[in-house]
Amino acid sequence: MAPTLGNFALWLSLFFAIFQFFTSRKNNKLKFITVSVNGLLISSLISFFLLMYVHIVSDFSVLNVFQNSHTTKPLLYKISGVWGNHEGSMLLWILVLTIFNYFIFKLYNKKNSAFISKTLETQAFIATGFILFTILTSNPFERMFPTQENGLGFNPILQDPALAIHPPLLYIGYVGFSAAFS
């Protein structure tokens, strides 16, 4: 159930990113932009945390979990296993992008509405590209049948406590430049 909901939330993120692109582009009413920005953030959060959940409970019906987790791994490595692979790191990238998008939206006021609208339009365009890429080529919720009893385990090279903090901090820096670009 969680993988299906996570996949749905990822598709919902795509919808809200496209919706944000068009509402920001036409400089529509603030309530439409608010709905799109908040919807994008909430759906991205749900998608990411559902992927984290399936890693923690070791749901091996999800290919990503099967390839990057094992029932005997400590909780720290199960959580860091979420972004320790291509699919999960793309989802982390999307999450950080939508968080920056939300903070940009919070700068919105009547004096800078045109500037922030263009910035949100650009952010939505970038988010749409990353979400489309993730859904079409790197879906972290891809299912695997038949379900295995145990996973292949986390890459031994990546089994380091620093992996728990390094990629999220790195992505905050990388994705933060999208705000400056926008």
C-alpha positions as CSV (number, residue, x, y, z in Angstrom):
1,M,0.0,0.0,0.0
2,A,2.8,2.5,0.9
3,P,4.6,2.1,-2.4
4,T,1.4,2.7,-4.3
5,L,0.7,5.8,-2.3
6,G,4.3,7.0,-2.7
7,N,4.0,6.6,-6.5
8,F,0.7,8.4,-6.5
9,A,2.3,11.3,-4.4
10,L,5.1,11.5,-6.9
11,W,2.6,11.8,-9.8
12,L,0.7,14.4,-7.7
13,S,4.0,16.3,-7.4
14,L,4.2,16.4,-11.1
15,F,0.7,17.7,-11.4
16,F,1.3,20.5,-8.8
17,A,4.6,21.4,-10.5
18,I,2.8,21.9,-13.8
19,F,0.0,23.7,-12.1
20,Q,2.5,26.0,-10.4
21,F,4.2,26.7,-13.7
22,F,1.0,27.9,-15.3
23,T,-0.4,29.8,-12.4
24,S,2.9,31.6,-11.8
25,R,3.3,32.3,-15.5
26,K,-0.1,34.0,-15.8
27,N,0.5,35.9,-12.5
28,N,-2.9,34.5,-11.3
29,K,-4.5,35.1,-8.0
30,L,-2.4,34.3,-5.0
31,K,-4.6,31.5,-3.8
32,F,-3.9,29.4,-6.9
33,I,-0.1,29.9,-6.5
34,T,-0.5,29.0,-2.8
35,V,-2.4,25.8,-3.6
36,S,0.2,24.8,-6.1
37,V,3.3,25.5,-4.0
38,N,1.8,23.9,-0.9
39,G,0.5,20.9,-2.8
40,L,3.9,20.4,-4.4
41,L,5.7,20.5,-1.1
42,I,3.2,18.2,0.7
43,S,3.1,15.7,-2.1
44,S,6.9,15.6,-2.3
45,L,7.2,15.2,1.5
46,I,4.7,12.4,1.4
47,S,6.5,10.6,-1.4
48,F,9.9,10.9,0.3
49,F,8.7,9.8,3.7
50,L,6.8,6.9,2.2
51,L,10.0,5.7,0.5
52,M,11.8,6.1,3.9
53,Y,9.0,4.1,5.5
54,V,9.3,1.2,3.0
55,H,13.0,1.1,3.6
56,I,12.6,1.0,7.4
57,V,10.0,-1.8,7.3
58,S,12.0,-3.6,4.6
59,D,9.2,-3.9,2.0
60,F,11.1,-6.0,-0.5
61,S,8.2,-5.7,-3.0
62,V,9.9,-2.4,-4.0
63,L,12.9,-2.9,-6.2
64,N,14.8,0.0,-4.7
65,V,14.4,-1.5,-1.2
66,F,15.4,-5.0,-2.4
67,Q,18.6,-3.6,-4.1
68,N,19.6,-1.3,-1.2
69,S,18.5,-2.7,2.1
70,H,18.6,-5.8,4.2
71,T,16.6,-6.9,7.3
72,T,19.8,-7.0,9.5
73,K,21.0,-3.5,8.8
74,P,20.8,-0.9,11.6
75,L,18.2,1.8,11.3
76,L,20.7,4.5,10.4
77,Y,21.8,2.5,7.3
78,K,18.2,1.8,6.4
79,I,17.4,5.5,6.5
80,S,20.5,6.6,4.7
81,G,19.8,3.8,2.2
82,V,16.9,6.0,1.0
83,W,19.3,8.4,-0.7
84,G,22.3,6.1,-1.1
85,N,21.1,5.1,-4.6
86,H,20.2,6.9,-7.8
87,E,16.4,6.6,-7.4
88,G,16.2,7.7,-3.8
89,S,18.7,10.6,-4.3
90,M,16.6,11.9,-7.1
91,L,13.6,11.9,-4.8
92,L,15.7,13.7,-2.2
93,W,16.7,16.2,-4.9
94,I,13.1,16.9,-5.6
95,L,12.2,17.3,-1.9
96,V,15.0,19.8,-1.4
97,L,14.0,21.7,-4.5
98,T,10.3,21.9,-3.3
99,I,11.5,23.1,0.1
100,F,13.4,25.9,-1.5
101,N,10.4,26.6,-3.8
102,Y,8.3,27.0,-0.6
103,F,10.7,29.4,1.0
104,I,10.8,31.5,-2.2
105,F,7.0,31.6,-2.1
106,K,7.1,32.9,1.4
107,L,9.0,36.0,0.1
108,Y,5.9,36.9,-2.0
109,N,4.4,40.3,-1.3
110,K,2.7,43.0,-3.4
111,K,6.0,44.9,-4.0
112,N,7.9,41.9,-5.6
113,S,5.0,39.9,-6.9
114,A,6.1,40.0,-10.6
115,F,9.7,39.0,-9.6
116,I,8.6,36.1,-7.3
117,S,6.0,34.9,-9.9
118,K,8.8,34.6,-12.5
119,T,11.1,32.9,-9.9
120,L,8.3,30.4,-9.0
121,E,7.7,29.8,-12.7
122,T,11.3,28.9,-13.2
123,Q,11.4,26.7,-10.1
124,A,8.3,24.9,-11.3
125,F,9.9,24.3,-14.7
126,I,13.0,22.8,-13.0
127,A,10.9,20.7,-10.7
128,T,8.7,19.4,-13.5
129,G,11.9,18.3,-15.4
130,F,13.3,16.5,-12.4
131,I,10.0,14.9,-11.4
132,L,9.4,13.7,-15.0
133,F,12.9,12.3,-15.2
134,T,12.4,10.5,-11.9
135,I,9.0,9.0,-12.8
136,L,10.0,7.9,-16.3
137,T,13.6,6.6,-15.8
138,S,14.3,6.3,-12.0
139,N,11.0,5.6,-10.2
140,P,11.9,4.7,-6.6
141,F,8.6,2.9,-6.1
142,E,9.0,0.4,-9.0
143,R,7.5,-2.9,-7.8
144,M,9.2,-6.3,-8.0
145,F,7.3,-9.6,-8.2
146,P,7.7,-12.1,-6.8
147,T,8.6,-10.5,-3.4
148,Q,11.8,-11.7,-1.9
149,E,12.3,-12.5,1.7
150,N,15.5,-10.4,2.1
151,G,17.3,-7.7,0.2
152,L,20.7,-7.6,-1.4
153,G,21.9,-5.2,1.2
154,F,23.4,-1.8,1.2
155,N,26.6,-1.2,-0.8
156,P,29.5,-1.9,1.7
157,I,31.4,1.1,0.5
158,L,28.5,3.4,1.4
159,Q,28.1,1.9,5.0
160,D,29.5,4.9,6.8
161,P,27.7,7.1,9.3
162,A,28.7,10.2,7.3
163,L,26.3,9.1,4.5
164,A,23.5,10.0,6.8
165,I,24.4,13.7,6.7
166,H,26.6,14.2,3.7
167,P,24.2,13.8,0.8
168,P,21.4,15.9,2.3
169,L,23.8,18.7,3.1
170,L,25.4,18.5,-0.3
171,Y,22.0,18.6,-2.0
172,I,21.0,21.7,0.0
173,G,24.0,23.4,-1.5
174,Y,23.5,22.1,-5.0
175,V,19.7,22.7,-5.2
176,G,20.1,26.0,-3.4
177,F,21.6,27.4,-6.6
178,S,18.3,26.8,-8.4
179,A,16.9,29.6,-6.3
180,A,19.7,31.9,-7.3
181,F,19.3,30.8,-10.9
182,S,15.5,31.4,-10.9
